[in-house]
Amino acid sequence: MTAFLIVAALLMGGALLFILPTLLRKEAVVTRHALRDEANLAVLRDQLRELDADLAAGTIDAPGYDSSRKELERRVAEDVQPGVASTDSKGDRRWSAVLLGLAIPVVAVALYLLLGSPDGLDPAQIASKDQAHEVTKQQLIDMVAGLAQRLKDKPDDADGWNMLARSYDTLGQFPEAAAAYAHLVTLVPGNADVLANYADTLAMSRNRSMQGEPEQLIERALLADPSNVKALSLSGSAAFERHDYVAAVKQWKKILLLVPPESDTASTTMSNIGEAQGLAGDPAAAQKPVAKARAAAATEVGGTVELDATLRAKVSGAETVFIFARAAQGPPFPLAVLRKQVKDLPFNFVLDDSMSVISSAKLSSYPMVVVGARISNSGSATPSAGDFEGVTEPVRPGAKHVKILINSQRN
C-alpha cells in the first residue's frame, strides 16, 4: 500500500512539472507583450501631440493634418495588440497555476477513492483472493463423491465412469479407481487405453505389482491395439519385474518405433532398455530387489528449464517462476512444485515427492507426468492470462534429462 502511494505521488508530481512551468511561461510572455505595447503607445502619443502643435502653428494645413492623423491611427492598430493582461491579470494567472497544482492531486485522489478499489492494495485481501481460486483436497473429494453418487443412476455413462476412475486415480484412491475402471471395461471392452489405465491403477492398488490380473489386462490392451505406447511400456515393466529382461527390452524397443527420437518418452525408454540389457548380462544383478530400486528412483524428475531468447526482453528478471509436475492423466493441480525467479534461468531442477502439494497425490504415484514451468507476473500460483509457460510431453517418474523451454503465452 505504501509503495503504491509513493509511486502515485511521484507520478502526480511529474505531471505538475509539465503543467505549471507552461502556465508560468505564458504569464511571462504576457508581461513582455504588455511592456512592448506600452512603449509603442507612448511613442504614438508623442507623435500625435507634435501633429496637433504643427496644426496650431500653421505649419500644416487641415487636409495634411487629417491624413497624418489617420496614418497614426493605422499604426496604433498594427503595433498595439488588444486583450493584453493587466498587472491584476498577472496575479490572477499565478493564483490559477497554484490552484491548478493543488486541484490535480486532490481530484485524482477523490476519483480513486470513489471509483477505485483501495482495499485491493491490502496484501491480506490479495492473499485471500488467491486462496479463493485454489481448489482444496476436500473440495476435490466432495466433487468426486458427488460424481460417484450421480453415476449410480447412470450405469451406462461411459464418459462419466471414465472421469470417475481418473478422478479417484488423481486423489490416490487406487482401489476405488480400479473398481470404477472394472465397471468401465464392461462398457468399452475393446478400448486399449482404458485397459492399460485399468492395469496401471490395479497394479498401484496392489503395491505396484504388475503380476497376475494387471498383466492379463495389458495383454488384452495389446490385442486391441499392438501400438498402444502405454500398454507396451507396462508390458515391459511387467517382464522386468519378473526378471525377464530380454522380454522387457523387446517390448520397450517397439516404443522407439512409435515416438519421436528426440522426445522424453524415447529418452526414458532408452534408459530403461540400457538398464535391462545391463542386468541381462549380469546374472548376479538379476537376483537383486530390482523393483524396489526402480521404485525408489521413480520418486523424482530432473532436468533443465530455459527461457526462449525472444521473450527475455519482455521480463525484468524479478518475476516468479513455478516449476511443476502434474499427472499426464489426472488432476490439474501440481504433484510437485519448485519456486524460483526469472533471473535464475537457465536452472537445473529436481522435483520429488517431498515437494508434493497434497500428501496423498505424489509424483511417484503416477506412471506418466507432464513437467512444465510458468512465469507468474503476479507471483500467484494460480495461472492467469499473459503468463509465459512451457511444458513437456509425458515422461516417466525417474527421468533425469527433461528439458523445459518457456516459449508460449497463456490466453
C-alpha positions in Angstrom: 0.0 0.0 0.0 2.8 2.4 1.0 4.8 1.7 -2.2 1.7 2.4 -4.3 1.1 5.8 -2.6 4.7 6.8 -3.1 4.6 5.9 -6.8 1.2 7.7 -7.3 2.6 10.8 -5.6 5.7 10.7 -7.9 3.5 10.4 -11.0 1.3 13.4 -10.0 4.4 15.4 -9.2 5.8 14.6 -12.6 2.5 15.7 -14.2 2.6 19.1 -12.4 6.2 19.6 -13.6 4.9 19.6 -17.1 1.8 21.8 -16.5 3.0 24.6 -14.1 6.1 25.8 -16.0 3.9 26.1 -19.1 1.4 28.3 -17.3 4.2 30.5 -15.8 5.9 30.8 -19.1 2.6 32.1 -20.6 2.5 34.7 -17.8 6.0 35.9 -18.6 5.1 36.2 -22.3 2.0 38.2 -21.5 4.2 40.6 -19.3 6.7 41.1 -22.1 3.9 41.9 -24.6 2.4 44.4 -22.2 5.7 46.3 -21.8 6.2 46.4 -25.5 2.7 47.8 -26.2 3.1 50.5 -23.5 6.3 51.7 -25.2 4.6 51.8 -28.6 1.7 53.8 -27.2 4.0 56.4 -25.6 5.8 57.0 -28.9 2.5 57.4 -30.8 1.1 59.8 -28.2 4.2 62.0 -28.6 3.8 62.0 -32.4 0.1 63.0 -32.1 1.0 65.9 -29.7 3.6 67.1 -32.3 1.0 66.8 -35.1 -1.5 68.9 -33.0 1.2 71.6 -32.3 2.0 71.8 -36.1 -1.7 72.4 -36.9 -1.9 75.1 -34.3 1.3 76.8 -35.5 0.0 76.7 -39.1 2.9 74.6 -40.4 0.5 72.0 -41.7 -2.9 72.6 -43.3 -6.1 70.7 -42.3 -6.0 68.1 -45.1 -2.4 67.3 -44.3 -3.3 67.0 -40.6 -6.2 64.6 -41.3 -4.0 62.4 -43.5 -1.2 62.3 -40.9 -3.7 61.5 -38.0 -5.2 58.6 -40.0 -1.7 57.2 -40.6 -1.0 57.4 -36.8 -4.3 55.6 -36.1 -3.4 52.8 -38.5 0.0 52.4 -36.8 -1.8 52.1 -33.4 -4.0 49.3 -34.7 -1.0 47.4 -36.0 1.6 47.9 -33.2 -0.7 47.5 -30.1 -2.4 44.1 -29.6 -5.8 44.1 -28.0 -6.6 42.0 -24.9 -3.2 42.3 -23.2 -3.5 41.3 -19.5 -3.1 44.0 -16.9 -1.0 43.7 -13.7 -4.0 42.3 -11.9 -4.5 39.6 -14.5 -0.8 38.6 -14.0 -1.6 37.9 -10.4 -4.7 36.0 -11.4 -2.6 33.8 -13.6 -0.2 33.0 -10.8 -3.1 32.1 -8.5 -4.6 29.9 -11.3 -1.4 28.0 -11.6 -1.2 27.4 -7.8 -4.9 26.4 -7.6 -4.5 24.0 -10.6 -1.4 22.5 -8.9 -3.4 21.8 -5.8 -6.6 20.7 -7.6 -5.0 18.0 -9.8 -3.8 15.7 -6.9 -7.0 16.4 -4.8 -9.3 15.5 -7.7 -7.1 12.4 -8.6 -7.3 11.0 -5.1 -11.0 11.8 -4.8 -11.7 9.9 -8.1 -9.7 6.9 -7.0 -11.5 6.7 -3.6 -14.8 6.9 -5.5 -14.2 4.7 -8.5 -11.1 2.6 -7.5 -10.6 -0.3 -5.0 -8.2 0.8 -2.2 -8.9 -2.5 -0.4 -7.4 -4.3 -3.4 -4.0 -3.0 -2.3 -4.2 -4.7 1.1 -1.8 -7.8 1.0 -4.2 -9.7 3.2 -7.0 -9.1 0.7 -4.8 -10.1 -2.2 -3.8 -13.3 -0.4 -7.4 -14.2 0.4 -8.4 -13.8 -3.2 -5.6 -16.0 -4.4 -6.6 -18.7 -1.9 -10.2 -18.4 -3.0 -9.1 -19.6 -6.5 -7.3 -22.6 -5.2 -9.1 -25.9 -5.1 -8.6 -27.8 -1.8 -8.3 -31.5 -1.5 -11.6 -31.6 0.4 -13.3 -29.8 -2.4 -12.0 -32.4 -4.9 -13.1 -35.2 -2.6 -16.6 -33.7 -2.4 -16.8 -33.2 -6.1 -15.7 -36.8 -6.8 -18.2 -38.1 -4.2 -21.0 -36.1 -5.9 -20.0 -37.6 -9.3 -20.0 -41.1 -7.9 -23.5 -40.6 -6.4 -24.8 -39.3 -9.8 -23.4 -42.3 -11.7 -25.3 -44.7 -9.5 -28.3 -43.7 -11.6 -26.3 -43.8 -14.9 -24.5 -47.1 -15.1 -24.2 -46.9 -18.9 -22.5 -43.4 -18.9 -19.0 -44.4 -20.2 -17.7 -40.9 -20.2 -18.8 -40.4 -16.6 -17.3 -43.6 -15.3 -14.0 -42.8 -17.1 -14.0 -39.4 -15.4 -14.8 -41.0 -12.0 -12.0 -43.6 -12.4 -9.4 -40.9 -13.4 -10.6 -38.7 -10.5 -10.1 -41.4 -8.0 -6.7 -42.1 -9.5 -5.9 -38.4 -9.1 -6.7 -38.5 -5.4 -4.6 -41.6 -4.9 -7.6 -43.7 -4.1 -6.4 -46.6 -6.2 -8.8 -49.3 -5.0 -11.8 -47.1 -5.8 -10.3 -46.1 -9.2 -9.7 -49.8 -10.0 -13.4 -50.6 -9.2 -14.5 -47.7 -11.5 -12.3 -49.0 -14.3 -13.6 -52.5 -13.8 -17.1 -51.2 -14.5 -15.9 -49.0 -17.4 -14.2 -52.1 -19.1 -17.6 -53.7 -19.3 -18.9 -50.7 -21.1 -16.0 -50.4 -23.6 -14.3 -53.8 -23.5 -12.1 -53.3 -26.5 -10.6 -49.9 -25.6 -6.9 -50.3 -25.3 -6.4 -47.0 -23.4 -9.0 -48.0 -20.8 -7.5 -51.4 -20.4 -4.0 -50.0 -20.0 -5.2 -47.5 -17.4 -7.0 -50.2 -15.5 -4.0 -52.4 -15.4 -1.8 -49.5 -14.2 -4.3 -48.5 -11.5 -4.9 -52.1 -10.4 -1.1 -52.6 -10.0 -0.9 -49.4 -7.9 -3.6 -50.8 -5.6 -1.5 -54.0 -5.2 1.7 -52.4 -4.1 2.9 -51.7 -7.6 2.9 -55.3 -8.7 2.1 -56.0 -12.3 1.8 -59.7 -11.9 -1.5 -61.6 -12.3 -4.6 -59.7 -13.4 -2.8 -56.4 -14.3 -0.5 -58.3 -16.8 -3.6 -60.0 -18.2 -5.2 -56.6 -18.8 -2.1 -55.4 -20.5 -2.2 -58.4 -22.9 -5.9 -57.6 -23.7 -4.9 -54.0 -24.4 -2.1 -55.1 -26.8 -4.5 -57.4 -28.6 -6.9 -54.5 -29.1 -4.0 -52.1 -30.1 -0.5 -53.5 -30.6 0.8 -50.0 -31.0 -0.5 -48.6 -27.7 2.5 -47.0 -26.1 1.3 -47.2 -22.5 0.4 -50.9 -22.8 3.9 -51.6 -24.3 5.6 -49.7 -21.6 3.6 -51.6 -18.9 4.2 -54.9 -20.6 8.0 -54.2 -20.5 7.7 -53.2 -16.8 5.8 -56.5 -16.0 8.6 -58.5 -17.7 11.2 -56.5 -15.9 9.5 -57.2 -12.6 9.7 -61.0 -13.1 13.3 -60.6 -14.2 12.7 -61.4 -17.8 15.0 -58.6 -19.1 15.1 -59.9 -22.7 11.3 -59.7 -23.0 11.3 -56.2 -21.3 13.8 -55.0 -23.9 11.8 -56.4 -26.7 8.6 -54.6 -25.7 10.4 -51.3 -25.0 12.2 -51.3 -28.3 8.8 -51.3 -30.0 8.1 -48.0 -28.4 11.1 -46.4 -30.0 9.5 -47.0 -33.4 6.3 -45.2 -32.4 7.6 -42.0 -30.7 9.8 -39.1 -32.0 13.5 -39.9 -31.4 14.0 -36.5 -29.6 11.0 -37.0 -27.2 11.3 -37.5 -23.5 9.4 -40.8 -23.9 12.2 -42.0 -26.2 14.9 -40.9 -23.8 13.3 -42.6 -20.8 12.7 -45.8 -22.9 16.3 -45.9 -24.0 17.4 -45.5 -20.3 15.1 -48.4 -19.3 16.5 -50.6 -22.2 20.0 -49.9 -21.1 19.3 -50.9 -17.5 17.5 -54.1 -18.6 20.4 -55.0 -21.0 22.9 -54.5 -18.3 21.0 -56.7 -15.9 20.5 -59.3 -18.6 24.3 -59.7 -18.9 24.8 -59.9 -15.1 23.2 -63.0 -13.5 24.0 -61.8 -10.0 22.3 -58.5 -10.6 19.1 -60.3 -11.6 18.7 -61.5 -8.0 18.7 -58.0 -6.5 15.4 -56.4 -5.5 15.2 -54.5 -8.8 11.6 -53.5 -8.4 12.3 -51.7 -5.1 15.3 -50.0 -6.5 13.3 -48.8 -9.5 10.5 -47.6 -7.2 13.0 -45.5 -5.2 14.4 -43.9 -8.3 11.0 -43.1 -9.7 10.2 -40.6 -6.9 11.7 -37.7 -8.8 12.1 -35.9 -12.1 15.1 -33.8 -13.1 16.2 -31.6 -15.9 16.7 -28.0 -17.1 14.3 -25.1 -17.6 15.2 -22.3 -20.0 13.5 -19.1 -21.3 13.2 -18.6 -25.0 15.5 -15.8 -26.2 12.6 -14.0 -27.9 10.9 -13.5 -24.5 13.9 -12.2 -22.5 13.1 -8.6 -23.4 9.6 -8.9 -22.0 10.6 -9.8 -18.5 12.6 -8.0 -15.8 14.2 -10.9 -14.0 12.3 -10.5 -10.7 9.2 -12.4 -11.8 8.4 -15.7 -10.1 8.9 -19.0 -12.0 6.9 -22.0 -10.9 8.5 -25.4 -12.0 6.0 -28.2 -11.6 5.0 -31.7 -12.4 1.4 -32.9 -12.8 -0.2 -36.2 -13.8 -0.4 -36.8 -17.6 -3.8 -38.3 -17.0 -5.2 -36.9 -13.8 -5.7 -33.8 -11.8 -4.9 -30.3 -13.0 -3.2 -29.3 -9.7 0.6 -30.0 -9.5 2.1 -33.1 -7.8 5.3 -31.3 -7.0 6.3 -27.6 -7.2 9.5 -25.6 -7.1 9.6 -21.8 -6.9 12.4 -19.7 -8.5 12.9 -16.4 -10.3 13.4 -15.5 -13.9 16.9 -14.3 -13.1 17.8 -17.8 -12.0 17.2 -19.2 -15.6 18.5 -21.4 -17.1 18.1 -23.6 -14.0 18.8 -27.3 -13.3 15.9 -28.6 -11.2 14.8 -31.8 -9.4 11.2 -32.4 -8.4 10.4 -35.1 -5.9 7.8 -36.4 -3.5 8.9 -34.1 -0.8 7.5 -31.2 -2.9 4.0 -32.6 -3.2 1.1 -30.2 -2.8 -1.3 -32.9 -1.5 0.2 -35.7 0.6 -1.9 -38.4 -0.9 -1.1 -37.3 -4.5 2.6 -37.7 -5.1 4.8 -37.6 -8.2 5.7 -41.3 -7.7 2.0 -42.3 -7.6 1.6 -41.8 -11.4 3.1 -43.7 -14.3 3.5 -40.7 -16.5 3.8 -37.0 -15.6 3.9 -33.7 -17.6 6.7 -31.3 -16.4 6.4 -27.6 -17.0 7.4 -24.1 -15.9 5.4 -20.9 -15.8 6.4 -17.3 -15.2 3.9 -15.5 -13.0 3.8 -11.7 -13.2 1.6 -11.6 -10.1 3.6 -14.1 -8.1 0.4 -16.2 -7.6 0.5 -20.0 -8.0 -2.9 -19.7 -9.9 -2.3 -19.4 -13.7 -3.5 -16.3 -15.3 -3.7 -14.8 -18.9 -0.4 -13.3 -20.0 1.8 -15.7 -18.1 4.7 -17.2 -20.1 5.0 -21.0 -19.9 6.4 -24.2 -21.4 5.5 -27.9 -20.9 6.9 -31.2 -21.9 5.5 -34.4 -23.4 4.6 -37.0 -20.7 7.6 -38.6 -19.1 8.1 -41.4 -16.5 9.0 -40.5 -12.9 12.7 -41.1 -12.7 13.5 -39.2 -15.9 16.7 -37.2 -15.4 17.2 -35.1 -18.5 13.9 -33.3 -19.0 14.2 -30.1 -21.0 11.6 -27.3 -20.5 11.6 -24.3 -22.8 9.3 -21.4 -21.8 8.2 -20.2 -25.2 4.4 -19.5 -25.1 1.9 -17.2 -23.5 -1.4 -18.1 -21.8 -4.5 -16.6 -23.4 
